[in-house]
């Protein structure tokens, strides 16, 4: 599992401000295109230059929910970070605090809502929390009292709408499926006008970081996903007709590869995926990947090496570092096209 990656991201390249406040528009970020071994530097607003009529772009329309809740257990403060919905009243969560006990209620002040630890999560340090609310009442509580996750490279507490893609419609992700954040409706309309078809899947993202230098195990990281019939049909027809299927984000690759057969045909599916796409994995449903830039500890880089050799990828990343590309959810973009489609 995993390949060691050795590079450092200087603090100056951590994007802490949403692109529209930094540059004037969401799609005014930089774009690095890796087509086989050829590297091209451009702007995301020119993305249509790298698409052809008959290609299909797949987007993850999962909508970000605010997952961070402040609570108390006895006299102790606890931060609850929701990660994955398990049932109508249960969530996997990360608890941050001292002296956390399994048999003592966790109280969310000013709301009257409580939760108890009812089991272990899919991997340490996650646990399962059972809430005193369920269904829409629980979601209403979350939206009223929770806030977005704010990692250390973010300077200001940006509102939830800053953590949404323009096309997000199905609530469920605790972190933004950020590869699609740079899209504006203007750019999507431009792609459609030139003959690029657009399809949607959902994959609700869990936590990507567990604090204290702990990262999810990509082979033990379940996420809920849905590939609808119309998207499966669109992908199959595109490839049958010689077009390319470009995934927006590693979440789309994970969803699509979770319901493709050995012949490369995608079937509709709704469920939980535990698929790990890493080095040596043969991607069968996707011909290119649009993504952000990832930290060396992130398993997302493992997936990228299933599209391009590690040495070529790391060479491109070093070029991006030299040219001042920005990292993280508010940062710049990378389009990877498989060499066989050059």
Secondary structure, DSSP 8 states (H G I E B T S, - for coil): ----------GGGB--S-HHHHHSSTT-SEEEEEETTEEEEEEGGGGGGG--TT-EEEEE-EEE---EEEEEETTEEEEEEEEEE-SSSEEEEEEEESS--TTS-EEETTTTEEEEEEEE-SSTT-EEEEES--HHHHHHHHHHH-B----TT--S---GGGGS-TT--EEEESS--GGGTT--HHHHHHHHHTT-EEEEEEE----S--STT----TTS--EEEEE-HHHHHHHHHHHHTT--EEEESHHHHHHHHTTB-TTS-B--EEEEE-----TT----S-SEEEE----TT-THHHHHTTTS-HHHHHHHHHHHHHTT--BSTTS-EEEEE-GGG-
